Amino acid sequence: MFEIVIHQPGAPDARAELANGAYLIGSGRDCHIRLDRPEISSRHAQLVIHDNRLTVMDLGSRNGTATGDGTPLYPHEPNDLKPGTVLRIGKAELLIRPVPGRTNARAVPPASAGEQLQSAELPVPGREKIPVMTVSGVPARLRPVVQEIKKHAHRELLTRLNLKKLAVSGISSEELAARAREMVREILSQLTIQLPPELPLGVLEKELIQEAIGLGPLEYLIERDDITEIMVNGPDQVYVEKNGVLYRTDTAFADSSQVLAAIERIVSPLGRRIDESSPMVDARLPDGSRVNAIIPPLSLVGPTVTIRKFSRRPFEAADLVRFGSLSPAIVKFLAVCVAVRKNILISGGTGSGKTTLLNVLSSFLPNRERIVTIEDAAELQLRQEHIVRLESRPPNLEGRGAVTIRDLVRNALRMRPDRIVVGECRGGEALDMLQAMNTGHDGSLTTIHANSPRDALSRLETLVLMAGFDLPLRAIREQVASAIHIVVQISRERDGSRKVVNVSEITKMEGDVITMQDLFVFRQTGWDAENRIQGVFEPTGGIPTFMDEIERAKLDLDVSIFRPPGR
C-alpha cells in the first residue's frame, strides 16, 4: 500500500492511499488523480502500482513530467521509480511513498523453521508464469508507446480516409490496401512523438495497416502453421497454443474498438452479426478455422475471440501416427470399419481433436459415393468429388429464419445421401441421426462431447430426450445399440498431446444395459526427458463381432492385430 501526498501552490497538501492498480493523472474529469491547473494536460501521465513497484509514464503532455531533481521523463516511455520519489507535474509536486507499517502482501501467521523449509522445497503446481512468445518484435516496455501511437493514428485515419465507404464502393482489396498504406505512412511522418530507436518504423506501419483493413495482430498468428489456438482476452492480452503449451504473445490491439472491427470482418462475409442484441457468434475463417467471439456486457474483460486453427494441409492418418495420437493397427481397423459402412461415434472433450480425427476418418470414405456434411460452421476438409456441404444458420434481427442442425439432418435424408457426416451432435438432432443410421444410411460419422465411451452413450441418450419426445429409456438405448457400432474416445493429455485412448465396439443389449467391449486402449508407461507422456496402444484381445462382414467384403484385415502383447 502506498500513500500519495500532493502539494500545490496556494492549497493545503492532499493525502490519499493507493492500492495496486493504474491511475490516470491530469486535469480532465475522467482522471483518477485530478490536478485542476492550466499548465497540466487533461491526460498528463499514468501511474501504475504493482507489487511494491512504481511505474510512471508521461502521456505526451504539453509541459512534460519530471522527477523531483528536475530529470524529465521521456514521453510514452515507462519509467520505474523508487518509493519516496517526488514527481513534478506542472507546478504540482507528488510524493509517493509506502504507508508506514503497511504492505501490499496479505498478512500470514508466522511459520516454524520446518514449515518454511517445506514450503520452499514444495512449489505449488501450475503457479509458473506463462512464457511469452515473440511475435511482433515490439519490446514489452515499448508496447504502451505503440498503443498510444496506434490510437492517435487510427483517429487520423478515420478522419482522412473513410475505409468503410471505400470497402462498400466496390474498390479492390489491393487498391484499398495501397490507399491505407499511403495514408498510414503520411500520418506516421507527421508524428510529433519521437520513436525510440528499438522500434522500427516498418513494424509500426505493418501493425497499423493490419488493424485498418485486416484482422490486426491476428494476421501475425494466422500466418503461422505452428500455432493451433489463438485466444484474445480483450485488446491487451493475446494468447496462443503451440505444441500443446500456452504462451502469451508480445502483440496487442490498439483498443476494444479494433477487436470489434476484427470480429466484424470475420463474421460479416458469412451473413452473421455480433452486437448487444446478439453478443455471441460462431463463425469460421476462409481456411475453415473455427471462430468464437463474445463481447460485453457478457464478457467482462472486453471483446473476446477464440480461434481454433486448422492446418493449411489437412492432417492425414500418417500424420496422427507420427504425432503419437494412434497406432497403425488402429488406423487400419478404423479404415476397414468405414469401408464396411459401420457407424462411428467420435467422443472427446473440448480441444481433444475430435474434428481432426473426423477429417481423417472421412478421408477413408469412397470417392464414388454421395457424401452430405452438416455443420454449425463448415470446418471439415473432405477431398472426395461428390460432396454436398450444409451449414446451419442463426436467426436474423427479428429472431426468425434460423435453420438448425436438426433441420439439416432431416433435409439431408431427402437428398439421396450414401453417407452423412455430422460435425457434432449437441441437441435434438441426435434422434434424427440415430433414425437415419437405423434406416439404411449406414457408414455415417459424427462427434460428441464426452469423457469416456460409456459417458458418450449416456450423453447420447440425454440428447435424444432433448428432441422433445417422451420416449422410454429402453427404446432409446435399443436405438443407440442398433445404430452405433464403434465409439472412438480421444483425449487431450496433460502434456498437450492428443491420444486415442479407447476404441470400443457396441455389441448388444443385455436387459436395459448396452454392452461394450474395448478393442484397443492406450496405456501410459511414463514420461520422457522432455516431460512428454510415453505409452503404448494395446489390443485387448477382443475380436469385433462383424469379422464375417469384413471377410465377405474381401477386405484385408489380419485378425492378429487384436492379439494382446505376449500371447
Long-range contacts (C-beta under 8 A, 24 or more apart in sequence): 1-98, 1-99, 1-102, 1-103, 1-104, 2-49, 2-54, 2-83, 2-96, 2-97, 2-98, 2-99, 3-96, 3-97, 3-98, 3-99, 4-33, 4-94, 4-95, 4-96, 5-94, 5-95, 5-97, 6-33, 6-35, 6-92, 6-93, 6-94, 7-92, 7-93, 7-94, 7-95, 8-35, 8-37, 8-91, 8-92, 8-93, 9-91, 17-99, 18-47, 18-49, 18-96, 19-49, 19-104, 20-49, 20-50, 20-51, 20-104, 21-48, 21-49, 22-46, 22-47, 22-48, 22-49, 23-47, 23-48, 23-49, 25-89, 25-94, 26-59, 26-61, 33-94, 35-89, 35-90, 35-92, 37-90, 37-91, 37-92, 39-63, 39-90, 39-91, 40-89, 40-90, 40-92, 44-89, 44-90, 45-73, 45-87, 45-89, 46-144, 47-96, 48-78, 49-104, 51-104, 52-83, 52-98, 52-103, 52-104, 53-80, 54-80, 54-81, 54-82, 54-83, 54-85, 54-96, 55-79, 55-80, 55-81, 56-81, 56-87, 57-144, 59-148, 60-148, 60-192, 60-193, 61-89, 63-90, 65-89, 68-93, 75-193, 75-194, 76-144, 76-145, 76-148, 76-149, 76-193, 77-141, 77-142, 77-145, 77-196, 78-141, 78-144, 130-239, 130-246, 130-247, 130-248, 131-245, 131-247, 131-248, 132-247, 132-248, 132-249, 132-250, 133-240, 133-242, 133-247, 133-248, 133-249, 133-250, 134-249, 134-250, 135-217, 135-220, 135-221, 135-249, 135-250, 135-251, 136-203, 136-207, 136-217, 136-220, 136-249, 136-250, 136-251, 137-200, 137-203, 137-250, 138-199, 138-203, 138-250, 138-251, 139-198, 139-199, 139-250, 140-250, 142-196, 142-198, 142-199, 143-250, 143-252, 145-193, 145-196, 145-199, 146-199, 146-204, 146-207, 147-236, 147-252, 147-254, 147-255, 148-193, 149-191, 149-193, 149-204, 150-204, 150-207, 150-208, 150-211, 150-254, 151-254, 151-255, 152-191, 153-184, 153-187, 153-188, 153-208, 154-208, 154-211, 154-212, 154-254, 154-258, 156-187, 157-183, 157-184, 157-187, 157-208, 157-212, 160-187, 163-212, 163-213, 173-213, 176-213, 177-209, 177-213, 180-209, 180-212, 180-213, 181-205, 181-209, 184-208, 184-209, 184-212, 207-251, 211-253, 211-254, 211-258, 211-261, 211-262, 214-262, 214-265, 215-262, 215-265, 215-266, 216-253, 216-254, 216-258, 216-259, 216-261, 216-262, 217-249, 217-251, 217-252, 217-253, 218-262, 218-305, 218-307, 220-249, 220-251, 221-249, 221-251, 222-285, 222-289, 222-307, 222-309, 225-311, 225-312, 227-309, 228-308, 228-309, 229-306, 229-307, 229-308, 229-309, 229-351, 230-305, 230-306, 230-307, 230-309, 231-304, 231-305, 231-306, 231-307, 232-259, 232-303, 232-304, 232-305, 232-306, 233-301, 233-302, 233-304, 234-259, 234-299, 234-301, 234-302, 234-303, 234-304, 235-259, 235-302, 235-303, 237-301, 241-496, 243-496, 244-492, 244-495, 244-496, 244-497, 245-496, 256-302, 256-303, 259-302, 259-303, 259-305, 260-295, 260-303, 262-305, 263-293, 263-295, 263-303, 263-305, 266-291, 266-293, 267-291, 267-293, 271-393, 272-394, 273-397, 277-397, 278-394, 281-394, 282-376, 282-377, 283-377, 284-377, 284-378, 284-379, 287-312, 288-378, 288-379, 288-380, 288-381, 289-379, 290-355, 290-377, 290-379, 291-377, 308-351, 310-356, 310-379, 310-381, 314-359, 314-363, 314-381, 314-383, 315-356, 315-359, 315-360, 316-360, 316-363, 317-360, 317-363, 320-356, 320-357, 320-360, 323-497, 323-498, 324-497, 324-499, 325-353, 325-357, 325-490, 325-497, 325-498, 325-499, 325-500, 326-499, 326-500, 326-537, 327-520, 327-537, 329-520, 329-537, 329-539, 329-561, 330-500, 330-503, 330-520, 330-537, 332-557, 332-561, 333-503, 333-519, 333-520, 333-544, 333-557, 333-561, 334-361, 334-364, 334-486, 334-488, 334-503, 335-364, 336-550, 336-555, 336-557, 337-485, 337-486, 338-364, 338-365, 338-443, 338-445, 339-364, 339-366, 339-553, 339-555, 340-546, 340-549, 340-550, 340-553, 340-555, 341-442, 341-443, 342-442, 342-443, 342-485, 342-486, 342-546, 343-437, 343-442, 343-443, 343-444, 343-445, 343-483, 343-484, 343-485, 343-486, 344-444, 344-445, 344-446, 344-484, 344-485, 344-486, 344-487, 344-488, 345-446, 345-447, 345-448, 345-456, 345-460, 345-484, 345-486, 345-487, 345-488, 346-445, 346-446, 346-447, 346-448, 346-488, 346-490, 347-447, 347-448, 347-449, 347-450, 347-451, 347-452, 347-453, 347-455, 347-456, 347-487, 347-488, 347-489, 347-490, 348-447, 348-449, 348-450, 348-489, 348-490, 348-491, 348-492, 349-449, 349-450, 349-451, 349-491, 349-492, 350-449, 351-492, 352-490, 352-491, 352-492, 352-498, 353-490, 353-492, 353-498, 354-424, 354-447, 354-490, 355-379, 355-380, 355-423, 355-447, 356-498, 357-488, 357-490, 357-500, 358-421, 358-423, 358-445, 358-446, 358-447, 361-445, 362-421, 362-445, 365-419, 365-421, 365-443, 369-418, 369-419, 370-415, 370-416, 370-417, 370-418, 370-419, 371-417, 371-418, 371-419, 371-420, 371-421, 372-412, 372-415, 372-417, 372-419, 372-420, 372-421, 373-421, 373-422, 373-423, 374-405, 374-408, 374-409, 374-412, 374-420, 374-421, 374-422, 374-423, 375-405, 375-422, 375-423, 375-424, 376-405, 376-423, 376-424, 379-423, 380-421, 380-423, 382-421, 388-415, 388-417, 404-429, 405-429, 406-432, 406-467, 409-433, 409-436, 412-436, 413-441, 417-441, 418-443, 419-443, 419-444, 419-445, 420-444, 420-445, 421-445, 421-446, 422-446, 422-447, 423-447, 424-448, 424-449, 425-460, 425-463, 426-463, 427-463, 427-466, 427-467, 428-463, 428-464, 428-466, 428-467, 428-468, 429-463, 429-467, 430-460, 430-463, 430-464, 430-466, 430-467, 431-463, 431-464, 431-467, 431-469, 431-479, 432-467, 433-483, 434-460, 434-464, 434-479, 434-480, 434-483, 434-484, 435-479, 437-483, 437-484, 438-479, 438-482, 438-483, 450-489, 452-489, 452-502, 453-487, 453-489, 453-502, 453-504, 453-516, 453-518, 454-516, 456-487, 456-489, 457-484, 457-487, 457-506, 457-514, 457-516, 460-484, 473-512, 474-512, 477-509, 477-512, 477-513, 477-514, 478-509, 480-506, 480-514, 481-506, 481-508, 481-509, 481-514, 485-546, 487-516, 493-533, 494-533, 495-527, 495-531, 495-532, 495-533, 497-532, 497-533, 499-533, 499-535, 500-537, 505-542, 505-544, 505-545, 507-545, 517-542, 518-542, 519-544, 519-562, 538-564, 538-565, 539-563, 539-564, 540-564, 541-567
